Amino acid sequence: MSRLNFTVDRRSSDHGDRWRDNSICRDMDGELFFPVGTGPSARNQTEQAKAVCRRCPVQLACLNWALESGEQFGVAGGMSEDERQALLRRGIRSVATA
């Protein structure tokens, strides 16, 4: 399991949805980001989605949206639903974008 290191910003923030206009995935098939199951195919799909996120200029804004809105499914901001849930259990509701 890889270890994630973030600078944490616990303040509430309003990111709005303007960041979506600059997301790499905005014109992609959204199914890539919602793998079904836990088998090898789903894990591969999750890694493909994360690879898209790693290239995205608004990755952290997307991750903040997913954490703050409680998005329970799919890959968002470069993290799977399980990875985001782990942050939420630790009380992390947003990450610093600067």
Phi and psi restraints in degrees (range 20) as a CNS / XPLOR table:
assign (resid 1 and name C) (resid 2 and name N)
       (resid 2 and name CA) (resid 2 and name C) 1.0 -82.1 20.0 2
assign (resid 2 and name N) (resid 2 and name CA)
       (resid 2 and name C) (resid 3 and name N) 1.0 152.0 20.0 2
assign (resid 2 and name C) (resid 3 and name N)
       (resid 3 and name CA) (resid 3 and name C) 1.0 -99.2 20.0 2
assign (resid 3 and name N) (resid 3 and name CA)
       (resid 3 and name C) (resid 4 and name N) 1.0 131.8 20.0 2
assign (resid 3 and name C) (resid 4 and name N)
       (resid 4 and name CA) (resid 4 and name C) 1.0 -101.5 20.0 2
assign (resid 4 and name N) (resid 4 and name CA)
       (resid 4 and name C) (resid 5 and name N) 1.0 134.5 20.0 2
assign (resid 4 and name C) (resid 5 and name N)
       (resid 5 and name CA) (resid 5 and name C) 1.0 -121.1 20.0 2
assign (resid 5 and name N) (resid 5 and name CA)
       (resid 5 and name C) (resid 6 and name N) 1.0 123.1 20.0 2
assign (resid 5 and name C) (resid 6 and name N)
       (resid 6 and name CA) (resid 6 and name C) 1.0 -131.3 20.0 2
assign (resid 6 and name N) (resid 6 and name CA)
       (resid 6 and name C) (resid 7 and name N) 1.0 148.7 20.0 2
assign (resid 6 and name C) (resid 7 and name N)
       (resid 7 and name CA) (resid 7 and name C) 1.0 -84.0 20.0 2
assign (resid 7 and name N) (resid 7 and name CA)
       (resid 7 and name C) (resid 8 and name N) 1.0 121.9 20.0 2
assign (resid 7 and name C) (resid 8 and name N)
       (resid 8 and name CA) (resid 8 and name C) 1.0 -96.5 20.0 2
assign (resid 8 and name N) (resid 8 and name CA)
       (resid 8 and name C) (resid 9 and name N) 1.0 132.4 20.0 2
assign (resid 8 and name C) (resid 9 and name N)
       (resid 9 and name CA) (resid 9 and name C) 1.0 -116.4 20.0 2
assign (resid 9 and name N) (resid 9 and name CA)
       (resid 9 and name C) (resid 10 and name N) 1.0 103.9 20.0 2
assign (resid 9 and name C) (resid 10 and name N)
       (resid 10 and name CA) (resid 10 and name C) 1.0 -85.4 20.0 2
assign (resid 10 and name N) (resid 10 and name CA)
       (resid 10 and name C) (resid 11 and name N) 1.0 -0.1 20.0 2
assign (resid 10 and name C) (resid 11 and name N)
       (resid 11 and name CA) (resid 11 and name C) 1.0 -73.0 20.0 2
assign (resid 11 and name N) (resid 11 and name CA)
       (resid 11 and name C) (resid 12 and name N) 1.0 146.6 20.0 2
assign (resid 11 and name C) (resid 12 and name N)
       (resid 12 and name CA) (resid 12 and name C) 1.0 -72.2 20.0 2
assign (resid 12 and name N) (resid 12 and name CA)
       (resid 12 and name C) (resid 13 and name N) 1.0 143.7 20.0 2
assign (resid 12 and name C) (resid 13 and name N)
       (resid 13 and name CA) (resid 13 and name C) 1.0 -143.0 20.0 2
assign (resid 13 and name N) (resid 13 and name CA)
       (resid 13 and name C) (resid 14 and name N) 1.0 158.0 20.0 2
assign (resid 13 and name C) (resid 14 and name N)
       (resid 14 and name CA) (resid 14 and name C) 1.0 -115.4 20.0 2
assign (resid 14 and name N) (resid 14 and name CA)
       (resid 14 and name C) (resid 15 and name N) 1.0 102.0 20.0 2
assign (resid 14 and name C) (resid 15 and name N)
       (resid 15 and name CA) (resid 15 and name C) 1.0 -86.7 20.0 2
assign (resid 15 and name N) (resid 15 and name CA)
       (resid 15 and name C) (resid 16 and name N) 1.0 -13.9 20.0 2
assign (resid 15 and name C) (resid 16 and name N)
       (resid 16 and name CA) (resid 16 and name C) 1.0 59.4 20.0 2
assign (resid 16 and name N) (resid 16 and name CA)
       (resid 16 and name C) (resid 17 and name N) 1.0 -164.6 20.0 2
assign (resid 16 and name C) (resid 17 and name N)
       (resid 17 and name CA) (resid 17 and name C) 1.0 -115.2 20.0 2
assign (resid 17 and name N) (resid 17 and name CA)
       (resid 17 and name C) (resid 18 and name N) 1.0 7.5 20.0 2
assign (resid 17 and name C) (resid 18 and name N)
       (resid 18 and name CA) (resid 18 and name C) 1.0 -60.1 20.0 2
assign (resid 18 and name N) (resid 18 and name CA)
       (resid 18 and name C) (resid 19 and name N) 1.0 -30.8 20.0 2
assign (resid 18 and name C) (resid 19 and name N)
       (resid 19 and name CA) (resid 19 and name C) 1.0 -60.0 20.0 2
assign (resid 19 and name N) (resid 19 and name CA)
       (resid 19 and name C) (resid 20 and name N) 1.0 -28.5 20.0 2
assign (resid 19 and name C) (resid 20 and name N)
       (resid 20 and name CA) (resid 20 and name C) 1.0 -59.4 20.0 2
assign (resid 20 and name N) (resid 20 and name CA)
       (resid 20 and name C) (resid 21 and name N) 1.0 -31.1 20.0 2
assign (resid 20 and name C) (resid 21 and name N)
       (resid 21 and name CA) (resid 21 and name C) 1.0 -61.6 20.0 2
assign (resid 21 and name N) (resid 21 and name CA)
       (resid 21 and name C) (resid 22 and name N) 1.0 -25.0 20.0 2
assign (resid 21 and name C) (resid 22 and name N)
       (resid 22 and name CA) (resid 22 and name C) 1.0 -103.0 20.0 2
assign (resid 22 and name N) (resid 22 and name CA)
       (resid 22 and name C) (resid 23 and name N) 1.0 6.5 20.0 2
assign (resid 22 and name C) (resid 23 and name N)
       (resid 23 and name CA) (resid 23 and name C) 1.0 -78.2 20.0 2
assign (resid 23 and name N) (resid 23 and name CA)
       (resid 23 and name C) (resid 24 and name N) 1.0 142.2 20.0 2
assign (resid 23 and name C) (resid 24 and name N)
       (resid 24 and name CA) (resid 24 and name C) 1.0 -65.0 20.0 2
assign (resid 24 and name N) (resid 24 and name CA)
       (resid 24 and name C) (resid 25 and name N) 1.0 -34.1 20.0 2
assign (resid 24 and name C) (resid 25 and name N)
       (resid 25 and name CA) (resid 25 and name C) 1.0 -81.3 20.0 2
assign (resid 25 and name N) (resid 25 and name CA)
       (resid 25 and name C) (resid 26 and name N) 1.0 -4.5 20.0 2
assign (resid 25 and name C) (resid 26 and name N)
       (resid 26 and name CA) (resid 26 and name C) 1.0 -56.4 20.0 2
assign (resid 26 and name N) (resid 26 and name CA)
       (resid 26 and name C) (resid 27 and name N) 1.0 -30.8 20.0 2
assign (resid 26 and name C) (resid 27 and name N)
       (resid 27 and name CA) (resid 27 and name C) 1.0 -109.5 20.0 2
assign (resid 27 and name N) (resid 27 and name CA)
       (resid 27 and name C) (resid 28 and name N) 1.0 12.6 20.0 2
assign (resid 27 and name C) (resid 28 and name N)
       (resid 28 and name CA) (resid 28 and name C) 1.0 -94.1 20.0 2
assign (resid 28 and name N) (resid 28 and name CA)
       (resid 28 and name C) (resid 29 and name N) 1.0 162.9 20.0 2
assign (resid 28 and name C) (resid 29 and name N)
       (resid 29 and name CA) (resid 29 and name C) 1.0 -67.8 20.0 2
assign (resid 29 and name N) (resid 29 and name CA)
       (resid 29 and name C) (resid 30 and name N) 1.0 117.6 20.0 2
assign (resid 29 and name C) (resid 30 and name N)
       (resid 30 and name CA) (resid 30 and name C) 1.0 -64.3 20.0 2
assign (resid 30 and name N) (resid 30 and name CA)
       (resid 30 and name C) (resid 31 and name N) 1.0 -18.3 20.0 2
assign (resid 30 and name C) (resid 31 and name N)
       (resid 31 and name CA) (resid 31 and name C) 1.0 -60.9 20.0 2
assign (resid 31 and name N) (resid 31 and name CA)
       (resid 31 and name C) (resid 32 and name N) 1.0 -27.8 20.0 2
assign (resid 31 and name C) (resid 32 and name N)
       (resid 32 and name CA) (resid 32 and name C) 1.0 -55.2 20.0 2
assign (resid 32 and name N) (resid 32 and name CA)
       (resid 32 and name C) (resid 33 and name N) 1.0 -35.1 20.0 2
assign (resid 32 and name C) (resid 33 and name N)
       (resid 33 and name CA) (resid 33 and name C) 1.0 -88.4 20.0 2
assign (resid 33 and name N) (resid 33 and name CA)
       (resid 33 and name C) (resid 34 and name N) 1.0 3.1 20.0 2
assign (resid 33 and name C) (resid 34 and name N)
       (resid 34 and name CA) (resid 34 and name C) 1.0 -131.6 20.0 2
assign (resid 34 and name N) (resid 34 and name CA)
       (resid 34 and name C) (resid 35 and name N) 1.0 70.1 20.0 2
assign (resid 34 and name C) (resid 35 and name N)
       (resid 35 and name CA) (resid 35 and name C) 1.0 -64.5 20.0 2
assign (resid 35 and name N) (resid 35 and name CA)
       (resid 35 and name C) (resid 36 and name N) 1.0 149.0 20.0 2
assign (resid 35 and name C) (resid 36 and name N)
       (resid 36 and name CA) (resid 36 and name C) 1.0 -107.7 20.0 2
assign (resid 36 and name N) (resid 36 and name CA)
       (resid 36 and name C) (resid 37 and name N) 1.0 128.0 20.0 2
assign (resid 36 and name C) (resid 37 and name N)
       (resid 37 and name CA) (resid 37 and name C) 1.0 91.5 20.0 2
assign (resid 37 and name N) (resid 37 and name CA)
       (resid 37 and name C) (resid 38 and name N) 1.0 -170.0 20.0 2
assign (resid 37 and name C) (resid 38 and name N)
       (resid 38 and name CA) (resid 38 and name C) 1.0 -130.6 20.0 2
assign (resid 38 and name N) (resid 38 and name CA)
       (resid 38 and name C) (resid 39 and name N) 1.0 6.0 20.0 2
assign (resid 38 and name C) (resid 39 and name N)
       (resid 39 and name CA) (resid 39 and name C) 1.0 -76.4 20.0 2
assign (resid 39 and name N) (resid 39 and name CA)
       (resid 39 and name C) (resid 40 and name N) 1.0 -175.8 20.0 2
assign (resid 39 and name C) (resid 40 and name N)
       (resid 40 and name CA) (resid 40 and name C) 1.0 -56.5 20.0 2
assign (resid 40 and name N) (resid 40 and name CA)
       (resid 40 and name C) (resid 41 and name N) 1.0 -39.3 20.0 2
assign (resid 40 and name C) (resid 41 and name N)
       (resid 41 and name CA) (resid 41 and name C) 1.0 -64.4 20.0 2
assign (resid 41 and name N) (resid 41 and name CA)
       (resid 41 and name C) (resid 42 and name N) 1.0 -43.4 20.0 2
assign (resid 41 and name C) (resid 42 and name N)
       (resid 42 and name CA) (resid 42 and name C) 1.0 -66.7 20.0 2
assign (resid 42 and name N) (resid 42 and name CA)
       (resid 42 and name C) (resid 43 and name N) 1.0 -40.4 20.0 2
assign (resid 42 and name C) (resid 43 and name N)
       (resid 43 and name CA) (resid 43 and name C) 1.0 -64.0 20.0 2
assign (resid 43 and name N) (resid 43 and name CA)
       (resid 43 and name C) (resid 44 and name N) 1.0 -40.4 20.0 2
assign (resid 43 and name C) (resid 44 and name N)
       (resid 44 and name CA) (resid 44 and name C) 1.0 -63.8 20.0 2
assign (resid 44 and name N) (resid 44 and name CA)
       (resid 44 and name C) (resid 45 and name N) 1.0 -42.9 20.0 2
assign (resid 44 and name C) (resid 45 and name N)
       (resid 45 and name CA) (resid 45 and name C) 1.0 -63.2 20.0 2
assign (resid 45 and name N) (resid 45 and name CA)
       (resid 45 and name C) (resid 46 and name N) 1.0 -40.1 20.0 2
assign (resid 45 and name C) (resid 46 and name N)
       (resid 46 and name CA) (resid 46 and name C) 1.0 -60.8 20.0 2
assign (resid 46 and name N) (resid 46 and name CA)
       (resid 46 and name C) (resid 47 and name N) 1.0 -44.2 20.0 2
assign (resid 46 and name C) (resid 47 and name N)
       (resid 47 and name CA) (resid 47 and name C) 1.0 -65.3 20.0 2
assign (resid 47 and name N) (resid 47 and name CA)
       (resid 47 and name C) (resid 48 and name N) 1.0 -37.2 20.0 2
assign (resid 47 and name C) (resid 48 and name N)
       (resid 48 and name CA) (resid 48 and name C) 1.0 -63.5 20.0 2
assign (resid 48 and name N) (resid 48 and name CA)
       (resid 48 and name C) (resid 49 and name N) 1.0 -43.1 20.0 2
assign (resid 48 and name C) (resid 49 and name N)
       (resid 49 and name CA) (resid 49 and name C) 1.0 -64.0 20.0 2
assign (resid 49 and name N) (resid 49 and name CA)
       (resid 49 and name C) (resid 50 and name N) 1.0 -42.8 20.0 2
assign (resid 49 and name C) (resid 50 and name N)
       (resid 50 and name CA) (resid 50 and name C) 1.0 -63.2 20.0 2
assign (resid 50 and name N) (resid 50 and name CA)
       (resid 50 and name C) (resid 51 and name N) 1.0 -34.4 20.0 2
assign (resid 50 and name C) (resid 51 and name N)
       (resid 51 and name CA) (resid 51 and name C) 1.0 -63.8 20.0 2
assign (resid 51 and name N) (resid 51 and name CA)
       (resid 51 and name C) (resid 52 and name N) 1.0 -38.4 20.0 2
assign (resid 51 and name C) (resid 52 and name N)
       (resid 52 and name CA) (resid 52 and name C) 1.0 -62.9 20.0 2
assign (resid 52 and name N) (resid 52 and name CA)
       (resid 52 and name C) (resid 53 and name N) 1.0 -46.5 20.0 2
assign (resid 52 and name C) (resid 53 and name N)
       (resid 53 and name CA) (resid 53 and name C) 1.0 -59.7 20.0 2
assign (resid 53 and name N) (resid 53 and name CA)
       (resid 53 and name C) (resid 54 and name N) 1.0 -39.6 20.0 2
assign (resid 53 and name C) (resid 54 and name N)
       (resid 54 and name CA) (resid 54 and name C) 1.0 -62.3 20.0 2
assign (resid 54 and name N) (resid 54 and name CA)
       (resid 54 and name C) (resid 55 and name N) 1.0 -25.8 20.0 2
assign (resid 54 and name C) (resid 55 and name N)
       (resid 55 and name CA) (resid 55 and name C) 1.0 -90.3 20.0 2
assign (resid 55 and name N) (resid 55 and name CA)
       (resid 55 and name C) (resid 56 and name N) 1.0 -5.6 20.0 2
assign (resid 55 and name C) (resid 56 and name N)
       (resid 56 and name CA) (resid 56 and name C) 1.0 -84.1 20.0 2
assign (resid 56 and name N) (resid 56 and name CA)
       (resid 56 and name C) (resid 57 and name N) 1.0 132.2 20.0 2
assign (resid 56 and name C) (resid 57 and name N)
       (resid 57 and name CA) (resid 57 and name C) 1.0 -71.1 20.0 2
assign (resid 57 and name N) (resid 57 and name CA)
       (resid 57 and name C) (resid 58 and name N) 1.0 -14.2 20.0 2
assign (resid 57 and name C) (resid 58 and name N)
       (resid 58 and name CA) (resid 58 and name C) 1.0 -115.8 20.0 2
assign (resid 58 and name N) (resid 58 and name CA)
       (resid 58 and name C) (resid 59 and name N) 1.0 28.4 20.0 2
assign (resid 58 and name C) (resid 59 and name N)
       (resid 59 and name CA) (resid 59 and name C) 1.0 -55.9 20.0 2
assign (resid 59 and name N) (resid 59 and name CA)
       (resid 59 and name C) (resid 60 and name N) 1.0 -46.8 20.0 2
assign (resid 59 and name C) (resid 60 and name N)
       (resid 60 and name CA) (resid 60 and name C) 1.0 -69.0 20.0 2
assign (resid 60 and name N) (resid 60 and name CA)
       (resid 60 and name C) (resid 61 and name N) 1.0 -36.4 20.0 2
assign (resid 60 and name C) (resid 61 and name N)
       (resid 61 and name CA) (resid 61 and name C) 1.0 -63.5 20.0 2
assign (resid 61 and name N) (resid 61 and name CA)
       (resid 61 and name C) (resid 62 and name N) 1.0 -39.3 20.0 2
assign (resid 61 and name C) (resid 62 and name N)
       (resid 62 and name CA) (resid 62 and name C) 1.0 -65.8 20.0 2
assign (resid 62 and name N) (resid 62 and name CA)
       (resid 62 and name C) (resid 63 and name N) 1.0 -42.7 20.0 2
assign (resid 62 and name C) (resid 63 and name N)
       (resid 63 and name CA) (resid 63 and name C) 1.0 -62.5 20.0 2
assign (resid 63 and name N) (resid 63 and name CA)
       (resid 63 and name C) (resid 64 and name N) 1.0 -43.6 20.0 2
assign (resid 63 and name C) (resid 64 and name N)
       (resid 64 and name CA) (resid 64 and name C) 1.0 -60.0 20.0 2
assign (resid 64 and name N) (resid 64 and name CA)
       (resid 64 and name C) (resid 65 and name N) 1.0 -43.4 20.0 2
assign (resid 64 and name C) (resid 65 and name N)
       (resid 65 and name CA) (resid 65 and name C) 1.0 -58.1 20.0 2
assign (resid 65 and name N) (resid 65 and name CA)
       (resid 65 and name C) (resid 66 and name N) 1.0 -46.7 20.0 2
assign (resid 65 and name C) (resid 66 and name N)
       (resid 66 and name CA) (resid 66 and name C) 1.0 -62.9 20.0 2
assign (resid 66 and name N) (resid 66 and name CA)
       (resid 66 and name C) (resid 67 and name N) 1.0 -41.3 20.0 2
assign (resid 66 and name C) (resid 67 and name N)
       (resid 67 and name CA) (resid 67 and name C) 1.0 -69.0 20.0 2
assign (resid 67 and name N) (resid 67 and name CA)
       (resid 67 and name C) (resid 68 and name N) 1.0 -47.1 20.0 2
assign (resid 67 and name C) (resid 68 and name N)
       (resid 68 and name CA) (resid 68 and name C) 1.0 -70.6 20.0 2
assign (resid 68 and name N) (resid 68 and name CA)
       (resid 68 and name C) (resid 69 and name N) 1.0 -31.9 20.0 2
assign (resid 68 and name C) (resid 69 and name N)
       (resid 69 and name CA) (resid 69 and name C) 1.0 -88.8 20.0 2
assign (resid 69 and name N) (resid 69 and name CA)
       (resid 69 and name C) (resid 70 and name N) 1.0 -10.9 20.0 2
assign (resid 69 and name C) (resid 70 and name N)
       (resid 70 and name CA) (resid 70 and name C) 1.0 75.3 20.0 2
assign (resid 70 and name N) (resid 70 and name CA)
       (resid 70 and name C) (resid 71 and name N) 1.0 26.9 20.0 2
assign (resid 70 and name C) (resid 71 and name N)
       (resid 71 and name CA) (resid 71 and name C) 1.0 -53.9 20.0 2
assign (resid 71 and name N) (resid 71 and name CA)
       (resid 71 and name C) (resid 72 and name N) 1.0 120.9 20.0 2
assign (resid 71 and name C) (resid 72 and name N)
       (resid 72 and name CA) (resid 72 and name C) 1.0 -97.0 20.0 2
assign (resid 72 and name N) (resid 72 and name CA)
       (resid 72 and name C) (resid 73 and name N) 1.0 -11.4 20.0 2
assign (resid 72 and name C) (resid 73 and name N)
       (resid 73 and name CA) (resid 73 and name C) 1.0 -127.3 20.0 2
assign (resid 73 and name N) (resid 73 and name CA)
       (resid 73 and name C) (resid 74 and name N) 1.0 151.1 20.0 2
assign (resid 73 and name C) (resid 74 and name N)
       (resid 74 and name CA) (resid 74 and name C) 1.0 78.6 20.0 2
assign (resid 74 and name N) (resid 74 and name CA)
       (resid 74 and name C) (resid 75 and name N) 1.0 -178.5 20.0 2
assign (resid 74 and name C) (resid 75 and name N)
       (resid 75 and name CA) (resid 75 and name C) 1.0 -93.7 20.0 2
assign (resid 75 and name N) (resid 75 and name CA)
       (resid 75 and name C) (resid 76 and name N) 1.0 130.7 20.0 2
assign (resid 75 and name C) (resid 76 and name N)
       (resid 76 and name CA) (resid 76 and name C) 1.0 -147.4 20.0 2
assign (resid 76 and name N) (resid 76 and name CA)
       (resid 76 and name C) (resid 77 and name N) 1.0 134.2 20.0 2
assign (resid 76 and name C) (resid 77 and name N)
       (resid 77 and name CA) (resid 77 and name C) 1.0 62.4 20.0 2
assign (resid 77 and name N) (resid 77 and name CA)
       (resid 77 and name C) (resid 78 and name N) 1.0 24.6 20.0 2
assign (resid 77 and name C) (resid 78 and name N)
       (resid 78 and name CA) (resid 78 and name C) 1.0 84.1 20.0 2
assign (resid 78 and name N) (resid 78 and name CA)
       (resid 78 and name C) (resid 79 and name N) 1.0 8.7 20.0 2
assign (resid 78 and name C) (resid 79 and name N)
       (resid 79 and name CA) (resid 79 and name C) 1.0 -127.1 20.0 2
assign (resid 79 and name N) (resid 79 and name CA)
       (resid 79 and name C) (resid 80 and name N) 1.0 144.8 20.0 2
assign (resid 79 and name C) (resid 80 and name N)
       (resid 80 and name CA) (resid 80 and name C) 1.0 -76.3 20.0 2
assign (resid 80 and name N) (resid 80 and name CA)
       (resid 80 and name C) (resid 81 and name N) 1.0 169.0 20.0 2
assign (resid 80 and name C) (resid 81 and name N)
       (resid 81 and name CA) (resid 81 and name C) 1.0 -60.1 20.0 2
assign (resid 81 and name N) (resid 81 and name CA)
       (resid 81 and name C) (resid 82 and name N) 1.0 -38.4 20.0 2
assign (resid 81 and name C) (resid 82 and name N)
       (resid 82 and name CA) (resid 82 and name C) 1.0 -66.7 20.0 2
assign (resid 82 and name N) (resid 82 and name CA)
       (resid 82 and name C) (resid 83 and name N) 1.0 -39.2 20.0 2
assign (resid 82 and name C) (resid 83 and name N)
       (resid 83 and name CA) (resid 83 and name C) 1.0 -66.6 20.0 2
assign (resid 83 and name N) (resid 83 and name CA)
       (resid 83 and name C) (resid 84 and name N) 1.0 -40.6 20.0 2
assign (resid 83 and name C) (resid 84 and name N)
       (resid 84 and name CA) (resid 84 and name C) 1.0 -66.6 20.0 2
assign (resid 84 and name N) (resid 84 and name CA)
       (resid 84 and name C) (resid 85 and name N) 1.0 -40.2 20.0 2
assign (resid 84 and name C) (resid 85 and name N)
       (resid 85 and name CA) (resid 85 and name C) 1.0 -61.0 20.0 2
assign (resid 85 and name N) (resid 85 and name CA)
       (resid 85 and name C) (resid 86 and name N) 1.0 -36.7 20.0 2
assign (resid 85 and name C) (resid 86 and name N)
       (resid 86 and name CA) (resid 86 and name C) 1.0 -63.1 20.0 2
assign (resid 86 and name N) (resid 86 and name CA)
       (resid 86 and name C) (resid 87 and name N) 1.0 -40.3 20.0 2
assign (resid 86 and name C) (resid 87 and name N)
       (resid 87 and name CA) (resid 87 and name C) 1.0 -64.9 20.0 2
assign (resid 87 and name N) (resid 87 and name CA)
       (resid 87 and name C) (resid 88 and name N) 1.0 -44.2 20.0 2
assign (resid 87 and name C) (resid 88 and name N)
       (resid 88 and name CA) (resid 88 and name C) 1.0 -62.7 20.0 2
assign (resid 88 and name N) (resid 88 and name CA)
       (resid 88 and name C) (resid 89 and name N) 1.0 -37.7 20.0 2
assign (resid 88 and name C) (resid 89 and name N)
       (resid 89 and name CA) (resid 89 and name C) 1.0 -64.1 20.0 2
assign (resid 89 and name N) (resid 89 and name CA)
       (resid 89 and name C) (resid 90 and name N) 1.0 -27.8 20.0 2
assign (resid 89 and name C) (resid 90 and name N)
       (resid 90 and name CA) (resid 90 and name C) 1.0 -86.4 20.0 2
assign (resid 90 and name N) (resid 90 and name CA)
       (resid 90 and name C) (resid 91 and name N) 1.0 3.0 20.0 2
assign (resid 90 and name C) (resid 91 and name N)
       (resid 91 and name CA) (resid 91 and name C) 1.0 85.1 20.0 2
assign (resid 91 and name N) (resid 91 and name CA)
       (resid 91 and name C) (resid 92 and name N) 1.0 11.0 20.0 2
assign (resid 91 and name C) (resid 92 and name N)
       (resid 92 and name CA) (resid 92 and name C) 1.0 -89.5 20.0 2
assign (resid 92 and name N) (resid 92 and name CA)
       (resid 92 and name C) (resid 93 and name N) 1.0 114.3 20.0 2
assign (resid 92 and name C) (resid 93 and name N)
       (resid 93 and name CA) (resid 93 and name C) 1.0 -107.2 20.0 2
assign (resid 93 and name N) (resid 93 and name CA)
       (resid 93 and name C) (resid 94 and name N) 1.0 -12.0 20.0 2
assign (resid 93 and name C) (resid 94 and name N)
       (resid 94 and name CA) (resid 94 and name C) 1.0 -160.8 20.0 2
assign (resid 94 and name N) (resid 94 and name CA)
       (resid 94 and name C) (resid 95 and name N) 1.0 161.0 20.0 2
assign (resid 94 and name C) (resid 95 and name N)
       (resid 95 and name CA) (resid 95 and name C) 1.0 -120.7 20.0 2
assign (resid 95 and name N) (resid 95 and name CA)
       (resid 95 and name C) (resid 96 and name N) 1.0 150.6 20.0 2
assign (resid 95 and name C) (resid 96 and name N)
       (resid 96 and name CA) (resid 96 and name C) 1.0 -66.3 20.0 2
assign (resid 96 and name N) (resid 96 and name CA)
       (resid 96 and name C) (resid 97 and name N) 1.0 138.1 20.0 2
assign (resid 96 and name C) (resid 97 and name N)
       (resid 97 and name CA) (resid 97 and name C) 1.0 -101.3 20.0 2
assign (resid 97 and name N) (resid 97 and name CA)
       (resid 97 and name C) (resid 98 and name N) 1.0 -4.2 20.0 2
